[in-house]
């Protein structure tokens, strides 16, 4: 007789055959075994569907006829989930054996928790590059403001209480392309407590060079979109989170300035960030860099991400 699993694991796939076997093996090795996998194939053209179908009866396979944006694909998978908790595992990431067990235990002890994450190792090949919590100390409890200031939740580390997900009026915002995950976490953090496991139980695989800097223009647009959405959703947002509004507006200006400089519009970049440059080392450094040609973009972006976190805020 079919019973409802405790955890539904959402795996969204688009041509992931190279890394998928290792990801599935890391689920199979979990010390906590009361789970199902909701595997949503986003119209892959490689052997990913065959790999997934061969996994066994605890994996429920769904195939999209057409490739859709990731937020939409995640929403399609979520509609099939039956567990009282929902975990996410991107198909190129890995879990350590005790990941689910430790998260479920925290949820069972505290009905006010809406989300539990773990520390995350960022790795490439056989080399571990860094740990997320080493750069950003997380906060516990009602931490909406702290999470908006510094987002520390990697996607494959996140587990949600299904009740918290269903308390929202929408899940992943399909109008977002870069920040749809963070947007969901922010809205849960506004109404629920957050917790974390202070151990690197998630491994986040990165491929090639960091492209974050190259997407700063889109990040700026989505930061302002989320800010405007929060203003509409939450009464007295400006009064309650005035410092947060100022921070996010300043952050979006920096992101937009970087995008303009990269595109050869140094003067317009300086005009964009000038109102915010007074007290910030980061802004003053960028003002100086903006007089250089845009061809310096790649080398300076690597230097930027090598700076201590306090200088990049």
C-alpha positions as a printed NumPy array, in Angstrom:
array([[  0.   ,   0.   ,   0.   ],
       [  1.342,   3.429,  -0.966],
       [  2.166,   5.726,   1.958],
       [  2.927,   9.437,   1.818],
       [  6.684,  10.074,   2.091],
       [  8.086,  12.486,   4.647],
       [ 10.245,  14.29 ,   2.086],
       [  9.647,  15.055,  -1.565],
       [ 12.964,  15.724,  -3.319],
       [ 12.611,  18.053,  -6.315],
       [ 15.116,  17.39 ,  -9.105],
       [ 14.829,  19.484, -12.267],
       [ 16.916,  18.295, -15.18 ],
       [ 18.004,  19.635, -18.545],
       [ 20.793,  17.577, -20.154],
       [ 22.472,  16.55 , -16.885],
       [ 23.656,  13.048, -17.851],
       [ 27.297,  13.63 , -16.887],
       [ 26.647,  14.493, -13.228],
       [ 23.221,  12.956, -12.626],
       [ 24.356,   9.457, -11.513],
       [ 26.432,  10.909,  -8.676],
       [ 23.565,  13.159,  -7.544],
       [ 21.126,  10.235,  -7.481],
       [ 23.652,   8.079,  -5.632],
       [ 23.957,  10.758,  -2.941],
       [ 20.18 ,  10.538,  -2.401],
       [ 20.237,   6.753,  -2.272],
       [ 22.973,   6.888,   0.387],
       [ 20.942,   9.037,   2.802],
       [ 20.614,   7.736,   6.354],
       [ 17.011,   9.   ,   6.262],
       [ 15.12 ,   6.931,   3.705],
       [ 11.484,   8.109,   3.896],
       [ 11.54 ,  10.117,   0.668],
       [ 10.394,  10.272,  -2.928],
       [ 12.113,  11.98 ,  -5.87 ],
       [ 10.016,  14.184,  -8.142],
       [ 12.169,  14.188, -11.272],
       [ 11.08 ,  16.763, -13.838],
       [ 12.905,  16.412, -17.142],
       [ 12.844,  19.728, -19.   ],
       [ 12.921,  18.196, -22.514],
       [ 16.48 ,  16.861, -22.293],
       [ 18.197,  15.667, -25.457],
       [ 20.885,  13.574, -23.716],
       [ 20.542,  10.242, -21.8  ],
       [ 19.289,  11.943, -18.603],
       [ 15.739,  10.488, -18.908],
       [ 17.079,   6.945, -19.226],
       [ 19.331,   7.412, -16.199],
       [ 16.438,   8.722, -14.115],
       [ 13.978,   6.023, -15.183],
       [ 16.45 ,   3.314, -14.186],
       [ 16.731,   4.597, -10.607],
       [ 13.825,   2.658,  -9.11 ],
       [ 10.276,   3.063,  -7.796],
       [ 11.055,   5.891,  -5.348],
       [ 11.68 ,   8.197,  -8.301],
       [  8.573,   9.567, -10.027],
       [  9.533,  10.643, -13.529],
       [  7.864,  13.498, -15.419],
       [  8.821,  14.713, -18.875],
       [  8.086,  18.186, -20.21 ],
       [  7.339,  18.334, -23.922],
       [  9.088,  21.703, -24.224],
       [ 11.925,  23.367, -22.326],
       [ 10.675,  26.094, -19.976],
       [ 12.451,  28.495, -17.647],
       [ 13.744,  26.941, -14.442],
       [ 11.26 ,  28.71 , -12.161],
       [  8.363,  27.376, -14.212],
       [  9.9  ,  23.88 , -14.255],
       [ 10.312,  23.922, -10.478],
       [  6.655,  24.916, -10.072],
       [  5.558,  22.042, -12.308],
       [  7.557,  19.603, -10.184],
       [  6.234,  21.055,  -6.919],
       [  2.646,  20.362,  -7.979],
       [  3.462,  16.643,  -7.917],
       [  5.073,  16.593,  -4.456],
       [  3.33 ,  14.587,  -1.722],
       [  5.742,  14.913,   1.233],
       [  5.249,  17.086,   4.297],
       [  8.728,  18.501,   3.622],
       [ 10.266,  19.503,   0.289],
       [ 13.972,  19.365,  -0.511],
       [ 15.719,  20.494,  -3.681],
       [ 18.699,  18.838,  -5.337],
       [ 20.066,  20.277,  -8.55 ],
       [ 21.29 ,  17.466, -10.754],
       [ 24.95 ,  18.472, -10.658],
       [ 25.086,  18.875,  -6.857],
       [ 25.604,  16.306,  -4.091],
       [ 24.416,  15.574,  -0.569],
       [ 26.328,  14.032,   2.301],
       [ 24.69 ,  11.033,   3.963],
       [ 23.147,  12.725,   7.025],
       [ 21.704,  15.75 ,   5.207],
       [ 18.016,  14.801,   5.225],
       [ 18.129,  13.181,   8.663],
       [ 19.461,  16.29 ,  10.389],
       [ 17.071,  18.651,   8.634],
       [ 13.964,  16.571,   9.31 ],
       [ 14.911,  16.333,  13.006],
       [ 14.988,  20.125,  13.277],
       [ 11.588,  20.444,  11.604],
       [ 10.056,  17.809,  13.876],
       [ 11.292,  19.666,  16.96 ],
       [  9.919,  23.089,  15.953],
       [  6.566,  23.521,  14.163],
       [  7.342,  27.208,  13.574],
       [ 10.168,  26.398,  11.15 ],
       [  9.419,  27.053,   7.5  ],
       [ 12.894,  26.443,   6.052],
       [ 16.063,  24.614,   7.103],
       [ 19.303,  24.777,   5.125],
       [ 22.808,  23.399,   5.641],
       [ 26.291,  24.718,   5.138],
       [ 27.485,  24.161,   1.578],
       [ 30.84 ,  23.291,   0.071],
       [ 31.451,  24.882,  -3.327],
       [ 33.583,  22.567,  -5.461],
       [ 34.934,  22.102,  -8.967],
       [ 36.198,  18.696, -10.015],
       [ 38.04 ,  17.176,  -7.058],
       [ 38.817,  20.548,  -5.465],
       [ 36.767,  22.223,  -2.722],
       [ 36.844,  25.973,  -3.317],
       [ 35.032,  27.415,  -0.3  ],
       [ 32.194,  27.028,   2.194],
       [ 29.158,  29.288,   2.181],
       [ 28.99 ,  29.719,   5.96 ],
       [ 32.68 ,  30.597,   6.089],
       [ 31.836,  33.768,   4.131],
       [ 28.476,  34.579,   5.704],
       [ 27.438,  33.689,   9.247],
       [ 23.754,  32.69 ,   9.096],
       [ 21.013,  33.8  ,  11.462],
       [ 18.271,  31.763,  13.126],
       [ 14.622,  32.489,  13.802],
       [ 12.633,  35.284,  12.142],
       [ 15.412,  36.563,   9.914],
       [ 13.694,  38.207,   6.936],
       [ 15.8  ,  41.361,   7.165],
       [ 19.079,  39.487,   7.636],
       [ 18.376,  37.176,   4.691],
       [ 17.528,  40.105,   2.422],
       [ 20.82 ,  41.709,   3.369],
       [ 22.928,  38.582,   2.754],
       [ 21.431,  35.5  ,   1.139],
       [ 23.181,  32.394,   2.54 ],
       [ 20.892,  29.575,   1.346],
       [ 22.176,  27.453,  -1.527],
       [ 19.372,  25.851,  -3.515],
       [ 20.414,  22.24 ,  -2.98 ],
       [ 20.728,  22.808,   0.767],
       [ 17.161,  24.069,   1.213],
       [ 14.336,  22.066,   2.759],
       [ 10.881,  23.622,   3.154],
       [  7.897,  22.722,   5.253],
       [  5.165,  22.024,   2.685],
       [  2.719,  23.993,   4.829],
       [  4.993,  27.048,   4.52 ],
       [  5.108,  26.695,   0.742],
       [  1.332,  26.444,   0.505],
       [  0.897,  29.493,   2.734],
       [  2.304,  31.637,  -0.106],
       [  0.095,  33.084,  -2.83 ],
       [  2.681,  32.019,  -5.437],
       [  5.708,  29.749,  -5.45 ],
       [  8.655,  30.472,  -7.763],
       [  8.042,  33.796,  -9.483],
       [  8.252,  32.954, -13.184],
       [  8.987,  36.577, -14.087],
       [ 12.417,  36.19 , -12.461],
       [ 15.363,  34.464, -14.141],
       [ 18.221,  34.864, -11.639],
       [ 16.598,  35.54 ,  -8.265],
       [ 13.578,  33.238,  -8.307],
       [ 15.074,  31.01 ,  -5.591],
       [ 16.062,  33.88 ,  -3.293],
       [ 12.649,  35.489,  -3.795],
       [ 10.913,  32.328,  -2.56 ],
       [ 13.209,  32.07 ,   0.467],
       [ 12.624,  35.749,   1.346],
       [  8.846,  35.314,   1.379],
       [  9.051,  32.24 ,   3.599],
       [ 11.446,  34.053,   5.935],
       [  8.975,  36.915,   6.298],
       [  6.326,  34.651,   7.868],
       [  8.236,  31.655,   9.296],
       [ 11.319,  30.888,  11.344],
       [ 14.498,  29.681,   9.628],
       [ 17.109,  27.253,  10.942],
       [ 20.305,  25.693,   9.636],
       [ 22.604,  22.731,  10.14 ],
       [ 26.1  ,  24.042,  10.804],
       [ 27.84 ,  21.335,   8.8  ],
       [ 28.726,  21.128,   5.075],
       [ 26.113,  18.525,   4.136],
       [ 25.533,  19.976,   0.65 ],
       [ 28.096,  20.135,  -2.162],
       [ 27.5  ,  22.749,  -4.886],
       [ 29.299,  22.01 ,  -8.132],
       [ 30.472,  25.006, -10.175],
       [ 31.451,  24.835, -13.822],
       [ 33.922,  27.17 , -15.519],
       [ 34.368,  30.834, -14.698],
       [ 32.143,  32.798, -12.377],
       [ 29.544,  34.603, -14.543],
       [ 27.812,  36.509, -11.751],
       [ 29.478,  39.805, -12.635],
       [ 28.366,  39.481, -16.264],
       [ 24.717,  39.308, -15.147],
       [ 24.798,  42.365, -12.907],
       [ 22.419,  44.339, -15.135],
       [ 19.758,  41.652, -14.787],
       [ 20.45 ,  41.338, -11.064],
       [ 19.766,  45.08 , -10.745],
       [ 16.41 ,  44.764, -12.491],
       [ 15.367,  41.779, -10.4  ],
       [ 16.507,  43.354,  -7.125],
       [ 14.278,  46.36 ,  -7.785],
       [ 11.434,  44.102,  -8.931],
       [ 11.563,  42.137,  -5.657],
       [ 11.755,  45.354,  -3.646],
       [  8.671,  46.718,  -5.406],
       [  6.836,  43.437,  -4.89 ],
       [  7.573,  43.502,  -1.166],
       [  6.284,  47.06 ,  -0.922],
       [  2.976,  45.861,  -2.378],
       [  2.797,  42.67 ,  -0.305],
       [  3.716,  43.916,   3.155],
       [  1.965,  46.895,   4.803],
       [  4.242,  49.56 ,   6.297],
       [  7.251,  48.018,   4.514],
       [  8.999,  51.374,   4.039],
       [  8.594,  52.272,   7.713],
       [  9.581,  48.866,   9.08 ],
       [ 12.447,  48.131,   6.702],
       [ 13.675,  51.575,   5.693],
       [ 17.358,  50.616,   6.033],
       [ 16.74 ,  47.529,   3.939],
       [ 15.074,  49.553,   1.173],
       [ 18.08 ,  51.878,   1.136],
       [ 20.522,  48.967,   1.012],
       [ 18.754,  47.218,  -1.865],
       [ 18.387,  50.44 ,  -3.855],
       [ 22.099,  51.114,  -3.417],
       [ 22.929,  47.512,  -4.365],
       [ 20.861,  47.751,  -7.551],
       [ 22.586,  51.016,  -8.483],
       [ 25.982,  49.346,  -8.138],
       [ 24.868,  46.378, -10.223],
       [ 23.489,  48.662, -12.931],
       [ 26.664,  50.757, -12.888],
       [ 28.818,  47.671, -13.408],
       [ 26.659,  46.6  , -16.362],
       [ 26.935,  50.058, -17.943],
       [ 30.72 ,  50.166, -17.542],
       [ 31.073,  46.683, -19.027],
       [ 29.138,  47.928, -22.064],
       [ 31.5  ,  50.86 , -22.554],
       [ 29.331,  53.519, -20.864],
       [ 31.705,  54.593, -18.128],
       [ 30.31 ,  58.119, -17.798],
       [ 26.741,  56.867, -17.4  ],
       [ 27.968,  54.266, -14.901],
       [ 29.518,  57.01 , -12.771],
       [ 26.316,  59.044, -12.994],
       [ 24.296,  56.027, -11.817],
       [ 26.353,  55.292,  -8.716],
       [ 27.461,  58.827,  -7.79 ],
       [ 24.549,  59.435,  -5.342],
       [ 25.614,  56.39 ,  -3.304],
       [ 29.413,  56.592,  -3.464],
       [ 30.13 ,  58.787,  -0.442],
       [ 30.666,  56.307,   2.378],
       [ 31.417,  53.084,   0.532],
       [ 34.87 ,  51.715,  -0.238],
       [ 33.3  ,  49.451,  -2.87 ],
       [ 31.697,  52.378,  -4.692],
       [ 34.843,  54.485,  -4.566],
       [ 36.888,  51.623,  -5.997],
       [ 34.373,  51.165,  -8.772],
       [ 34.337,  54.894,  -9.565],
       [ 38.087,  54.673, -10.147],
       [ 37.763,  51.491, -12.208],
       [ 35.033,  53.002, -14.402],
       [ 37.625,  55.274, -16.075],
       [ 39.319,  52.163, -17.466],
       [ 38.133,  50.564, -20.717],
       [ 35.476,  47.874, -20.462],
       [ 38.087,  45.356, -21.646],
       [ 39.341,  45.286, -18.031],
       [ 36.   ,  43.835, -16.945],
       [ 37.015,  40.161, -16.608],
       [ 40.243,  40.78 , -14.702],
       [ 38.657,  43.298, -12.331],
       [ 35.656,  41.056, -11.713],
       [ 38.012,  38.329, -10.494],
       [ 39.679,  40.861,  -8.213],
       [ 36.272,  41.965,  -6.896],
       [ 35.257,  38.454,  -5.853],
       [ 38.633,  37.994,  -4.14 ],
       [ 37.913,  40.949,  -1.827],
       [ 36.811,  40.274,   1.763],
       [ 33.035,  40.063,   2.086],
       [ 32.827,  43.256,   4.176],
       [ 34.266,  45.254,   1.245],
       [ 31.712,  43.84 ,  -1.217],
       [ 28.61 ,  44.826,   0.788]])
